[in-house]
Amino acid sequence: MKRAIAISFLAGAIVSAILVLWISTRRAPEVRAEESSPTERAKAPVTAEADVEALREDLRAAREKLDTLARELAEARKAWSPAVPAAVPKRTWDSLADRIRACAKSGRFHNDDDPLTRELMLEAQSLLRDLAREKGWTLHEAYASPEGWPALVALYLKDADPPMTPEERARLEEALAACRREAEALESRRKDLTGLEIIQASRGISDTFEGTLSSVLRSHHLGPLDDIQELVEDMSPRKMMDLTFCSLPRDETSAKWTSEWSDILHLREDQRIKLGPIIDDLMDALEAMEIELPNYTGAENQKLRSAKSIALMTAAQRRILERLNLDESQMAGFRSWAVVYLRVP
């Protein structure tokens, strides 16, 4: 810091010297002429010549001083180099897989309260967010992508102990290739899909990949994979579909959902008005479901209700996509909108 101040001082001194020199050469003859008496002006030729010579001497001295200051400045700049901050290593799935492997070997991976486990979880989730931002995806798309959770699994298994057999490696490569094909197919039709359709497609991709792993890998490999999945489980397509219930009267439910959906999608007033018939149709369908599949009547019935609820809300989203003419900024929120709305009479 002191050296930088010294350099600034030298640079300022050079600039000041140049200014003084320029002013003195421009002003000196004029001032002397104004202040001289008639007698002195009679001697002007001799005085002027002496003044010119004196100015030349001053100029030479100033130039020498200027040269000296310039050399000192150049030497000071050469000697001073600002501190360069150390480069921060780029986080990657590869480096995370190495750290997870070391953590698992030390026996710390099963301790949810261990600071290292929490650190690994935050890093894994941060990498998924970075991937989603980079690709313009939702978080569940990033999770299911071959560049997401499947990539972390493959890197972890690359140096698994005991190592994978050649057959297991071949099957894992096939599973990754299938995952990649399905993800590319989703990307190709993404612009025409609703938020719930995207999350269901992403879930299908991750379910297929996980099913293949379960059929291929031995138990000593499957155990650690369950632990790895817990790191990013909150971003899994299974976890990111929300349910919201409303037990208000029908007209109040309609007003509440209209307000919530408009806020989520940032709708204009002309778009907001079009939500009314869509919400009415959804409530009619939900009331019919309550008759067809009464609540609290067994696990199988609950499974059917869940699937039906998702299908009804997906249909409502599809009508929004078709009727409201959403712009691109609204579509960004629409593709991330994975909430199933239920009304309990």
N, C-alpha and C positions, 0 to 999 in steps of 0.2 A: 504494500500500500504506500509506504514512504517513497519507494522508488518511482511509483507511478506519479506521485505528487511532484517529485523532482523533475520528472520528464515534462510534466505540464508547465512547471515553472520555467524551464529552459525554452520550451516552445513559445511561451508568452514573452520571454525576454527577447527572442529573435524578432517576433512580430513588433514589439515596442521599438527595437533598434531601427527596424526598417521605417516605421512611421516617423520617428524623430529625424532620421536622415533625410527622408523625403521632404518633411516640413521645413527643415533648416535650409535645404538647397533651394526651395521655392520662395522662402520668405526673406532670407538674409539680405540680398541685394536691394530689395524693395524698401526694407526698413532703413537701411543705411542711407539710401538716396533721400528719403523723406526727412531724416534727422540732420543732414549735413547743411552747413552755412554756405553763403555765396563764396567766401574765401576758400572753404574746403572744396566746394564744387569746382573752383578754378584748378584745384590740384587733382581733380577727379580721375584723369587718365592714370596717374601714378597710383592713387588709392585703389581704384577699381582693379588694377592689375595685381596689387598686393592682396586685395580681398579675394580675388579669384584663386590665387595661389594658396592662400590660407584655407579656403574652402576645399581645394583639392587635397590638402594635407588632412583636413578633417574627414574628407570622404575616404581617403586611403585608410585612415585609422579606424573609421567605422566599419569599412569592409573587412579589415583584418579581424576586428572584434566579432563581426557577423560570421566570418568563416570559423573562428574559434568556437562560437556558440553552436554553430551547425554541426561541427565535428563532435562536440560534447553530447549534443542531442542524439546524433546517430549512434554513438557508442552506448549511451544510456538505453536507447531503444533495443539495441542488439543484446544488451545484457539482461534486459527485463523481458520475461515471458509470463503471461498470465497463467494462473493455475487452471488446468483442464480437469473438469470433474471426471471421476472414473465412470466408465460406461456401465450402465445397469444391464445385467444379463437379461436377454429376452426370455420371458416365460414361455415354455412350450409343453405340450403333452409328454414329450420324451423326457424332459427333465423332471416333470411331475411323476411320471411312472417310476423313475429311478428312486425318487424320494419315498414314494409309497412302498416300493419293494423293501427298502431299508427299514422303513417304519414297521412293516409287517414282520420282518425277521427279528426285530428287537422286541416283539410282543406288545408294542404300544398301540397297535391299530385298533384293538377292540375296546380301548378305554375312551369313552365319549368325552370324558372330562379332561383328557390329555391336551395341553395347548398345541402340541404338534398335530394331532388329529384335526383339531379345529382349523389350524393354519392350512393344512392340506385341503380341507373342505372348502375354505374360502378361496383358495387358489384355483381349485377345479371349477368352482362356480364362476369365478372371474374370467377364466379362459373361455367358458361357454358364452358368457356375455360378450366378450370380445369377438368371438366367432359370429354370434348373431348380429352384432353391430356391423362387422365387416361385410357380411353377406346380405344384410337387409332381411334377415330371417326373424321369426319368433324364437323364443328360448326353447320351445319343445322341438322345433325344426332343427335347431343347432344340436340339441341333445341326441336326436335320432340319426343325424347325418353321419356318414362314415368319417367325417372330420371331427365328430364330437365324441360321445361316450364310447362308441365302437373303436375309435382310434386309440383311446386311452387303454382299453382292454387289450387290444392287439400289441401295444408297446409293452404293457406289463407282462404279457405272456411270452414275449420274445425271449426274455431271459429268465423264464420261470424256473423254479427249483422244486421238484425235479423237472427237467426240460420236457417239452411236448414231444410226442412221437411224430415222425414224418407224416403219418396219416392225419393226426390231429392238426398239424400245421396246414396241411392241404385243405382240410375241411374249414378251418378258420379263414383261409384265403377265399374260399368259395362263399362263405357267409359274408365277408366284407364286400366281395364283388356284387353279391345279390343286394346288399344294403345300398351300395352305390347306384345300382340300376334303379332301385325303387325311389331313392332320393332324387335322382335326375328326372324320373317320371313325374314326381310331385312338383318339382321346380318348373317343369314345362307347362303344367296346367294350373299353377299357383294363382295366377292373376284372376282366374275364374272361380276360385273357391272361397267359401266363407271361413270365418275363424274356426268354427267347430269342425268343419270339413278338413281343415289343415291339421288340427290337433288329432283328429281321428286317423288321418293318413300317417302322421308322424308316429302315433302309437302303433299302428300296424307295422311300420318299418322296424321299430325297436323290439316289438314282440317277436317278429320273425327272427331277428338276429339273436335275441336272447334264447329263443326256443332251439335254434341250431346249436348254440353253445352248450345248452343243457344236454343235448343228445350226443355231443361229441366229446366233451371234456370229462376227465375223471374228477372224483370228489375233491382231491387235494388241490385242484385248480379252481373248482367252482366255489369253494369256501371263500378264498380271497376276493373273487369277483363280486360276491355279495357285499363284501365290505367296501369295495371300490364304488359300487353302485350307490351305496349310502351317501357317498360324498356329494353326489349330484342328484340325489333322489327328488329333492324339492323342485327340480326343473324337468323331471320326467313328464311325458305326456299324460301319464296316469294321475299325476298330482296336480297338474295345472288346469284341470277342468273344474270350475267351481259350480256349486249349486246354491241358489238363493231362493228362499221360500217367502211367500206373502200370504197372509190370511185376512187381508182387508176386504171389505166389500168390493164388488166388481168394478164400480166406477172409480173408487179410490186406488185400486190396483192398477187400473189403466193409466191414471194420472201419474202414479209413482213410477211405473215402468217407462212411460213416455219421457218423463224428466230424466231418469237415469240413462236411458239409451241415448237421448239427445246429448247429454253431457259426455258420455263415453265416445260418441262418434262426432262430436262438435257439429251438430246439424244446424242448418239454417232454418228459419221459420217455415219456409215453403216445404222443406223436407220433413220437418217435425210433424206437420199436419198429416202427412201420409202414413205416419206410424199408427194412427188410430185403428184403421181396419185390420192391419197386420196383428196388432195386439189383441183385438177382438177375436180374430180367428184362432190365435194361440190359446186364449182362455176357453173358447168353445172346445177345442181339442183336449185341453187338460181336464175339463169337466167330464168329457166322454171317457177319458182314461181312468178317472176315479171310479166310474161305474164298471168299466171293463176289468180293471186290475185294482181292486181295493187295496189300500195300504195296510202294512203290518199283517200280511197273510202268508209268511214263509219266505225262505231265502230265494227260491226259484222265482216267486212272484216279484220280489224286490229286484231281481236281476232283469226281469222283463220290464218292470216299471222304469228302471234306469235307462235301458236301451230305448224305450218308447219316449221318455222325456227328452233324451238327446236328439232323437229323430224329429220331434216336434219343434224344438228350439232351432235345430238346423234348418228346418223348412221355413221358419220365421226369418232367419238370417238370409236364406236364399231369396225370399220375397223382398227384403230390404235391398239386397244387392241388385235385384231386377228393377225395382220401382223408384229408388231414391236418387239414382244417378250420382253416386258418391265421387268426389274428386280424389286426387291421389293422396293428399294429406289425410283425408277421412278414411281412405282405404287402409292406411298404415295402422290406424286404431282398430279398424274392422277386422283385419286379419289376426290381430292379437286378442280379439274378443272371444273368450272361451268360457262363457258363463251360461249355465242352464237355469232358466227361470221357471219356478213352479208356483202354482197357486193352490193353497189348501183351503177348500170351502169351509 
